Amino acid sequence: MENEFAFALGPVVIATSVITTWGIMLVITALAWLSTRRLEMLPGKLQTTVESIVVAIDKAIVAVAPEHGRLILPFIATLWLFLIIANLIGLIPGLHSPTRDLSVTSALAILVFFSVHWFGIKTQGLKNYLRHYLSPSPILLPFHIISELTRTLALAVRLFGNIMSLEMAALLVLLVAGFLVPIPILMLHIIEALVQAYIFGMLALVYVAGAIQSQQHDSPE
């Protein structure tokens, strides 16, 4: 993968993926502020669109964690919106998806890793949450730890590999066929980008819901 650096601050080198990531964060923040600063009982087009997106995400969350939808919604919704924009931004000439950078996808996977434990501890308490790692037997503790680490690694590598291969495939096809087939490639890119964002966000949701509900599953009948 080609390393692309924007500038350096002393010994710290800032990659273009970092700048693009911060730009996406600023765009999401600005859109959130603009769409919520004047909420009305009779919503306009912008408010209606935002409410429809939030309702759709809320339904997906409630289907997995019906009792904790409001708690999980801000994190999962933000993650989904970020991934959708990040995966699609490569369609803009001169820009590349930050999720094609393994360091970015690793940071997202680590964020999910710590969020899973934070939500679990918040809902169950530290003692009760840690107890499920010893269930049904303390012998399984190393396997629980390995499972946590491997699924975090899988999250990072899966998203990175898919977005990187998608951009490379689109570039190769355009080099071979020229610009005679831009629309099919564009549609493929959009569909795959949305699918990968959905998969990453859904896996994060399942992991968080599993941490929140783990004590219920481990409790004796």
Backbone torsions as a table, in degrees:
resi	resn	phi	psi	omega
1	MET	NA	134.7	-178.5
2	GLU	-72.7	130.4	177.9
3	ASN	-85.6	125.8	-178.8
4	GLU	-120.1	117.7	-177.4
5	PHE	-115.4	136.7	-178.9
6	ALA	-87.6	-53.0	179.5
7	PHE	-162.8	174.9	-178.7
8	ALA	-126.5	139.4	173.3
9	LEU	-110.8	86.4	-174.6
10	GLY	67.4	-126.7	179.5
11	PRO	-79.5	-8.6	-177.5
12	VAL	-91.8	120.5	179.4
13	VAL	-98.8	126.1	-179.0
14	ILE	-98.0	118.3	179.9
15	ALA	-83.2	158.0	178.9
16	THR	-64.2	-29.8	178.7
17	SER	-64.2	-32.2	177.4
18	VAL	-67.9	-44.3	179.5
19	ILE	-63.9	-43.0	178.7
20	THR	-63.2	-40.3	178.7
21	THR	-61.4	-46.4	178.9
22	TRP	-65.5	-35.4	176.3
23	GLY	-62.7	-41.8	178.2
24	ILE	-63.9	-41.5	178.5
25	MET	-61.0	-41.1	178.9
26	LEU	-66.6	-38.6	178.6
27	VAL	-63.8	-45.0	179.0
28	ILE	-62.6	-42.1	179.0
29	THR	-62.7	-44.1	-180.0
30	ALA	-65.0	-42.9	178.7
31	LEU	-64.3	-39.5	178.5
32	ALA	-63.6	-40.9	-179.5
33	TRP	-68.3	-44.7	-178.5
34	LEU	-64.9	-35.1	-175.3
35	SER	-84.8	-10.7	-177.7
36	THR	-119.9	-2.7	-175.5
37	ARG	-74.4	-23.0	179.4
38	ARG	-135.9	71.4	178.9
39	LEU	-74.8	138.6	-176.7
40	GLU	-130.8	154.3	177.2
41	MET	-66.6	-34.2	174.7
42	LEU	-107.0	91.6	-171.2
43	PRO	-70.3	149.9	173.2
44	GLY	-84.3	-168.7	-176.2
45	LYS	-64.8	-43.5	-178.5
46	LEU	-64.3	-47.8	-179.6
47	GLN	-63.9	-38.4	178.8
48	THR	-63.5	-42.4	179.7
49	THR	-63.9	-45.7	-179.5
50	VAL	-64.0	-43.6	179.6
51	GLU	-63.3	-37.1	178.6
52	SER	-64.7	-40.5	178.0
53	ILE	-64.7	-44.9	-179.3
54	VAL	-64.1	-41.6	179.4
55	VAL	-63.6	-41.7	179.4
56	ALA	-62.9	-43.7	178.3
57	ILE	-66.4	-40.1	179.9
58	ASP	-62.2	-40.1	178.8
59	LYS	-63.6	-40.6	178.6
60	ALA	-63.8	-38.6	-179.8
61	ILE	-70.7	-45.5	-178.8
62	VAL	-62.7	-31.6	178.7
63	ALA	-64.4	-27.1	-179.3
64	VAL	-97.4	-42.4	-178.7
65	ALA	-130.9	78.5	-172.3
66	PRO	-61.9	-27.8	-175.7
67	GLU	-92.9	-6.3	-175.2
68	HIS	-132.1	25.5	-177.3
69	GLY	-59.5	-45.0	-177.6
70	ARG	-66.4	-32.4	179.6
71	LEU	-70.0	-41.0	-174.3
72	ILE	-84.8	-26.0	-171.8
73	LEU	-50.0	-51.2	-176.2
74	PRO	-57.5	-42.7	-177.7
75	PHE	-69.4	-50.8	-176.6
76	ILE	-66.7	-41.1	-179.9
77	ALA	-63.0	-44.0	178.3
78	THR	-63.2	-42.2	179.6
79	LEU	-62.4	-45.7	179.5
80	TRP	-61.9	-46.8	-178.9
81	LEU	-63.1	-41.4	178.7
82	PHE	-62.0	-45.7	-177.1
83	LEU	-65.0	-40.0	179.4
84	ILE	-61.1	-47.5	179.9
85	ILE	-67.2	-42.6	-178.0
86	ALA	-63.5	-40.7	-179.2
87	ASN	-72.0	-31.0	-176.8
88	LEU	-89.8	-15.2	-173.3
89	ILE	-68.2	-18.4	176.8
90	GLY	-65.9	-13.6	177.3
91	LEU	-73.9	-18.3	179.2
92	ILE	-79.9	125.4	-179.5
93	PRO	-55.1	132.2	178.8
94	GLY	91.0	-8.9	179.3
95	LEU	-115.0	154.4	176.7
96	HIS	-127.7	148.2	178.8
97	SER	-64.5	125.8	177.7
98	PRO	-64.1	-21.1	-179.8
99	THR	-76.5	0.5	171.2
100	ARG	-87.3	-1.4	177.4
101	ASP	-99.0	123.4	-176.7
102	LEU	-62.2	-30.3	179.5
103	SER	-66.8	-34.5	179.0
104	VAL	-71.8	-47.1	179.7
105	THR	-65.9	-32.4	176.3
106	SER	-66.2	-40.9	178.0
107	ALA	-63.0	-40.2	177.8
108	LEU	-65.3	-41.3	179.1
109	ALA	-65.7	-39.3	177.4
110	ILE	-65.9	-38.7	176.0
111	LEU	-59.7	-44.0	177.0
112	VAL	-63.3	-41.5	-179.8
113	PHE	-56.4	-51.6	-178.6
114	PHE	-71.3	-32.8	178.6
115	SER	-65.5	-38.5	178.0
116	VAL	-56.5	-48.6	-177.9
117	HIS	-71.1	-34.6	179.4
118	TRP	-64.6	-46.2	178.7
119	PHE	-64.6	-39.2	179.0
120	GLY	-62.7	-45.1	179.9
121	ILE	-69.1	-38.1	-179.2
122	LYS	-62.4	-40.2	-176.0
123	THR	-85.9	-28.2	-174.0
124	GLN	-113.2	-19.0	-171.0
125	GLY	90.3	153.2	-174.2
126	LEU	-61.6	-46.3	-175.8
127	LYS	-63.9	-49.1	-178.9
128	ASN	-65.3	-35.7	-179.1
129	TYR	-67.9	-44.9	-178.8
130	LEU	-68.1	-22.9	-177.7
131	ARG	-63.3	-31.7	-175.9
132	HIS	-69.8	-17.0	176.0
133	TYR	-72.7	-16.7	178.9
134	LEU	-100.5	7.7	-177.8
135	SER	-106.1	140.4	0.2
136	PRO	-82.9	-5.5	179.7
137	SER	-148.5	141.2	177.3
138	PRO	-58.8	-21.4	179.6
139	ILE	-61.7	-26.8	-176.7
140	LEU	-83.2	-1.5	-178.5
141	LEU	-54.4	-48.8	179.2
142	PRO	-59.2	-34.9	-179.5
143	PHE	-70.2	-36.6	175.7
144	HIS	-62.5	-42.8	-179.2
145	ILE	-65.5	-45.4	178.4
146	ILE	-60.4	-40.1	179.3
147	SER	-62.1	-42.0	179.2
148	GLU	-62.1	-42.5	-177.0
149	LEU	-71.9	-42.8	-176.7
150	THR	-68.2	-38.1	179.9
151	ARG	-70.7	-29.7	174.4
152	THR	-66.9	-44.4	176.5
153	LEU	-61.6	-41.5	-179.7
154	ALA	-63.4	-38.7	177.7
155	LEU	-58.6	-48.1	-177.2
156	ALA	-65.2	-47.6	-174.8
157	VAL	-70.2	-38.0	-178.0
158	ARG	-62.4	-49.5	-178.3
159	LEU	-66.1	-45.0	178.8
160	PHE	-58.9	-48.6	-177.2
161	GLY	-62.5	-42.3	-177.8
162	ASN	-69.4	-44.2	-178.9
163	ILE	-70.6	-39.6	179.1
164	MET	-63.8	-46.8	180.0
165	SER	-65.7	-34.1	179.3
166	LEU	-64.0	-46.3	179.9
167	GLU	-66.9	-39.0	179.0
168	MET	-66.0	-40.8	179.0
169	ALA	-64.0	-42.7	178.8
170	ALA	-63.2	-40.4	179.9
171	LEU	-65.8	-42.9	-179.5
172	LEU	-64.1	-42.4	179.8
173	VAL	-64.0	-41.2	179.5
174	LEU	-67.3	-34.8	178.3
175	LEU	-68.3	-37.4	-178.0
176	VAL	-78.8	-46.8	-173.4
177	ALA	-98.6	-1.9	-177.5
178	GLY	71.2	-150.4	-179.3
179	PHE	-102.5	28.6	179.0
180	LEU	-79.6	-19.5	-176.9
181	VAL	-126.4	47.9	-176.7
182	PRO	-71.5	-35.1	-174.4
183	ILE	-68.3	-47.8	177.0
184	PRO	-59.9	-40.1	179.0
185	ILE	-65.7	-40.9	178.5
186	LEU	-62.0	-45.3	180.0
187	MET	-64.5	-41.2	177.9
188	LEU	-61.1	-42.8	179.5
189	HIS	-62.1	-45.9	-178.4
190	ILE	-63.1	-46.5	-178.0
191	ILE	-63.5	-47.6	-178.6
192	GLU	-65.4	-38.2	178.5
193	ALA	-63.2	-43.0	178.7
194	LEU	-67.0	-39.6	179.3
195	VAL	-63.2	-44.9	-178.7
196	GLN	-66.7	-37.1	175.7
197	ALA	-63.8	-42.5	179.6
198	TYR	-63.9	-43.9	-177.9
199	ILE	-64.1	-46.5	-179.5
200	PHE	-61.6	-47.7	-179.9
201	GLY	-64.6	-38.5	179.9
202	MET	-68.0	-40.2	176.6
203	LEU	-63.5	-41.3	176.8
204	ALA	-60.9	-42.3	178.6
205	LEU	-62.4	-43.8	179.7
206	VAL	-64.0	-41.1	179.6
207	TYR	-64.8	-43.9	179.4
208	VAL	-64.8	-45.3	179.3
209	ALA	-62.3	-38.5	178.1
210	GLY	-63.7	-38.7	178.6
211	ALA	-67.9	-39.1	-179.5
212	ILE	-67.9	-38.3	-174.1
213	GLN	-97.5	4.7	-174.3
214	SER	-63.1	-39.7	-178.7
215	GLN	-66.3	-33.8	177.5
216	GLN	-65.0	-38.3	-179.5
217	HIS	-71.4	-33.1	-176.0
218	ASP	-85.6	-14.8	-178.0
219	SER	-70.3	140.7	178.2
220	PRO	-69.0	150.1	178.3
221	GLU	-69.1	NA	NA
